[in-house]
Amino acid sequence: MFTKHTVYKHDNYNMLTVEVQGKTLVVREISDQWGEVCHKFLSRPQLMDWAEKRFIPDDFPDGEEGLRLTMEKLKEI
């Protein structure tokens, strides 16, 4: 059984989910520009390293606050 976490959902076309599949973390980025992109990570530190490099405050409607909340949700997974 897999556990699915919604990290953020701005609307039906812009969201980030994480599925925990045993030791593997599957991240699905869905955007109105690029469609669905899937990433697989073997550890949480690997996921956090990717997230720190991937996201900038301009990616979020709330700016710095949106980035902070997203990083906190990812750390909780």
KADAWO-V771621 format. One record per backbone hydrogen bond with DSSP energy under -0.5 kcal/mol. NH is the residue of the N-H (numbers start at 1). CO is the residue of the C=O. E is the energy in kcal/mol with one decimal. If there is no record, write none. Layout:
NH;CO;E
NH;CO;E
//
This chain:
3;20;-1.6
4;2;-0.5
5;18;-3.1
7;5;-0.7
7;16;-2.5
8;16;-1.3
10;14;-2.5
11;14;-1.0
14;11;-0.6
15;30;-2.4
16;8;-2.4
17;28;-2.1
18;5;-2.8
19;26;-2.9
20;3;-3.1
21;19;-0.8
21;24;-3.3
22;20;-0.6
23;21;-0.5
24;21;-1.9
25;41;-2.9
26;19;-2.9
26;24;-0.5
27;25;-0.6
27;39;-3.0
28;17;-2.6
29;27;-0.6
29;37;-3.0
30;15;-2.8
30;28;-0.6
31;29;-0.5
31;35;-2.4
35;31;-1.6
37;29;-2.8
39;27;-2.8
41;25;-2.7
47;43;-1.7
48;44;-2.7
49;45;-2.2
50;46;-2.0
51;47;-2.5
52;48;-2.4
53;49;-1.4
54;50;-2.2
55;51;-2.2
59;56;-2.1
60;57;-1.6
63;60;-1.2
65;62;-1.1
67;63;-2.0
68;64;-2.5
69;65;-2.4
70;66;-2.1
71;67;-2.4
72;68;-2.1
73;69;-2.3
74;70;-2.2
75;71;-2.0
76;72;-1.5
77;73;-0.8
77;74;-0.7
//
